[in-house]
Amino acid sequence: MRKRTAALVLAAIGAAVLALPIFAATPKLAGTVGPGFTISMKKPTKAGKYTLVISDKSSIHNFRLKGPGVNVATSVPATGSKTFKITLKKGKYTFLCDPHPTSMVGKFTIK
């Protein structure tokens, strides 16, 4: 009886360990564009999967993030919240407003 109980306990522990990655939360990144001529983003430093949540507060701007394997954007007339699932790899990334790319821009690097 003890062997069977021990085997069941070990099996349950093994199943729990294998299930841990399923329950790991995807890190969130926040970006904001507007109001006015402002754009910002929490700048990550590590490669990996992220949930990017953009708060678009102006109908004359958008928020675009582009870099290795990533090119996501909100639309210019739309406002509100928009969520993207992204995977960041090593390299250089730029976030910007498409209508105002020289004055509303930020950059970060994943090493």
C-alpha positions as CSV (number, residue, x, y, z in Angstrom):
1,M,0.0,0.0,0.0
2,R,2.9,2.4,0.8
3,K,4.4,1.9,-2.6
4,R,1.2,2.7,-4.3
5,T,0.7,5.8,-2.2
6,A,4.3,6.9,-2.8
7,A,3.9,6.4,-6.6
8,L,0.7,8.4,-6.6
9,V,2.3,11.3,-4.7
10,L,5.3,11.3,-7.0
11,A,3.0,11.3,-10.1
12,A,1.1,14.2,-8.7
13,I,4.2,16.2,-8.0
14,G,5.6,15.5,-11.4
15,A,2.3,16.6,-13.1
16,A,2.3,19.8,-11.0
17,V,5.9,20.6,-12.0
18,L,5.1,20.1,-15.7
19,A,2.1,22.3,-15.4
20,L,4.0,25.3,-13.9
21,P,4.8,27.0,-17.2
22,I,1.1,27.0,-18.1
23,F,0.3,29.1,-15.1
24,A,3.3,31.5,-15.5
25,A,2.0,35.0,-16.3
26,T,3.2,36.7,-19.4
27,P,4.9,39.9,-18.5
28,K,3.1,43.1,-19.4
29,L,4.5,46.1,-21.1
30,A,2.6,49.4,-21.1
31,G,2.7,52.1,-23.8
32,T,0.9,55.4,-24.1
33,V,0.4,57.9,-26.9
34,G,-1.2,61.3,-26.3
35,P,-2.8,63.4,-25.2
36,G,-0.8,66.0,-26.8
37,F,2.5,65.2,-28.5
38,T,3.7,62.5,-26.1
39,I,4.6,58.9,-26.5
40,S,6.1,56.5,-23.9
41,M,6.6,52.9,-23.2
42,K,8.1,50.8,-20.4
43,K,11.3,49.7,-21.9
44,P,12.1,46.0,-21.5
45,T,15.7,44.6,-21.4
46,K,15.1,40.9,-21.8
47,A,14.0,38.8,-24.8
48,G,10.8,36.8,-24.4
49,K,7.1,36.8,-24.8
50,Y,5.1,39.9,-23.6
51,T,1.6,41.3,-23.6
52,L,1.9,44.9,-24.9
53,V,-1.0,47.1,-23.7
54,I,-1.3,50.4,-25.5
55,S,-3.4,53.3,-24.2
56,D,-4.1,55.5,-27.2
57,K,-5.4,58.9,-25.9
58,S,-5.5,60.9,-29.1
59,S,-7.3,60.5,-32.5
60,I,-4.4,62.3,-34.3
61,H,-1.7,59.9,-33.2
62,N,-1.0,56.1,-33.2
63,F,1.5,53.9,-31.4
64,R,3.7,51.6,-33.5
65,L,6.4,49.2,-32.1
66,K,8.8,47.7,-34.7
67,G,11.9,45.7,-34.5
68,P,13.2,42.1,-35.2
69,G,10.0,40.2,-35.9
70,V,7.7,42.8,-34.5
71,N,5.6,45.4,-36.2
72,V,2.3,46.2,-34.4
73,A,0.3,49.5,-34.4
74,T,-2.8,51.2,-33.3
75,S,-4.7,53.1,-35.9
76,V,-4.6,56.9,-36.2
77,P,-8.3,57.8,-35.7
78,A,-8.9,55.2,-33.0
79,T,-8.5,55.8,-29.3
80,G,-8.7,53.5,-26.3
81,S,-6.9,50.4,-25.2
82,K,-5.3,47.9,-27.6
83,T,-3.5,44.7,-26.6
84,F,-0.9,42.8,-28.6
85,K,1.0,39.5,-27.9
86,I,4.6,40.0,-29.0
87,T,7.9,38.2,-28.8
88,L,11.0,40.3,-28.4
89,K,14.3,39.0,-29.7
90,K,17.8,40.4,-29.4
91,G,18.0,43.6,-31.4
92,K,17.0,47.3,-31.6
93,Y,13.3,48.4,-31.3
94,T,11.6,51.6,-32.1
95,F,8.2,52.9,-30.9
96,L,6.8,55.9,-32.6
97,C,3.8,57.8,-33.9
98,D,3.5,57.3,-37.7
99,P,2.2,60.8,-38.5
100,H,5.0,62.4,-36.3
101,P,7.9,60.0,-36.5
102,T,10.7,62.5,-35.8
103,S,9.2,64.2,-32.7
104,M,7.3,61.3,-31.2
105,V,9.8,58.4,-31.0
106,G,11.6,56.2,-28.5
107,K,14.0,53.3,-28.7
108,F,15.3,50.4,-26.7
109,T,17.6,47.4,-27.2
110,I,17.2,43.8,-26.2
111,K,20.6,42.2,-25.4
